[in-house]
Amino acid sequence: MTTDRETPATVSPEQSEREAELIRRVLSSFDGCGDERLKQLMQALVRHLHAFLREVRLTEAEWGAAIEFLTAAGHLTDDKRQEFVLLSDVLGASMQTITMNNEACGDATEATVFGPFFVENSPEIELGGDLSFGASGEPCWVEGTVTDTEGNPLADARIEVWEADADGLYDVQYDDDRTAARAHLYTDDEGGYRFWGVTPTPYPIPDDGPVGRMLTAVGRSPMRASHLHFLVAHEGHRTLVTHIFVRGDRYLGSDSVFGVKQSLVKDFSRQEPGSAAPDGRDLGRANWSKVRFDIVLAPADT
């Protein structure tokens, strides 16, 4: 069924009824679907899609351009580049889905976007190890704990970490099959974790494809605020996908994928060259930073 607000004032009653009748026919085509959830999804999609088409009075040329855009996104997508994830991200759809599916639970750490550059089977490092594996960037010491919402430490929680290098590129964006600036590790008996990475820097999402051209057309920046990715899992708890962001970063208020949450903005403290590293590592006269990120996992049934 349509509503009056879906029908522009410039459309005659006869034309409006013709369009509404089509919607009814499309909706009824799903009546025989045996999967009630699938039926609900498809009929809602039809209602909202047709409401959009009718609201903006989309031209055939514009619809053709949209099809070309989606086709280009499909051609560009492969096992290392997911243009549809980027599209979902820049439209805020990723963050909205995450927000709905990660309801607040006590002081559980907030989730944010997954991003297109996670890779399965990252190398394992020991506590205090270095996940940079030669990636360019200033050394950064990261430490914290993983607990439940009651404050109990979660031993043996798996923590996946990945980030861009100082040039704003992830390892999979290079052509040499390198593995760098990503790894996984496990918490100790007290729920503690610690590792060396590189200090996050801002970078643009891949903007050489249709999503980048769309951002340029609408006057939006492709830049992401500096961040470090985490995926944290522990049996009996909701798996957390999140980032931490660098306080003071110029892009916190305009992150291109709407991923910034204030609770995830952390102090990356710059350390004087020659100052002692937490684990005694010899950094020479190099600049380095450190940050603390305590993670709280919600119960699995929330």
HUPE-V222917 format. One line per field, one symbol per residue. ss: DSSP state (H for helix, E for strand, - for the rest). psi: psi as a letter, one per 20 degrees, with the letter a starting at -180 (. if undefined). A space follows every 50 residues. Layout:
ss = ???
psi = ???
This chain:
ss = ---HHH------HHHHHHHHHHHHHHHH-------HHHHHHHHHHHHHHH HHHHHH---HHHHHHHHHHHHHHHHH------HHHHHHHH--HHHHHHHH H----------------------E-----E--------EEEEEEEEEE-- --E----EEEEE--------HHH--------EEEEE-----EEEEEEE-- --EE-----HHHHHHHHH----EE--EEEEEEE---E--EEEEEEE---- -----------HHHEE--EEE----------------EEEEE--EEE-E- --
psi = qrrhiioqhipqhggghgghhggggggiijhjpiohgggggghgggghgh ggghgilprhhhhghgghghghhghipaiipnhhgggggiijhghggggh jmqpnckqpqqaqgrjjqpqlqqpqrpjroihliqqrpqppprarpraij jpqoqkppoppqrqaijkqqhiirjjkqoqkqrqrqqahjjqqqrpbqpq qqqqqokjahgghggghjkqqjpqqprpqqopqppjqpppprrqqopipi jhikpijkipphijpronppqqpiqpqhjjqojckqqrrqqpoppppqqh j.
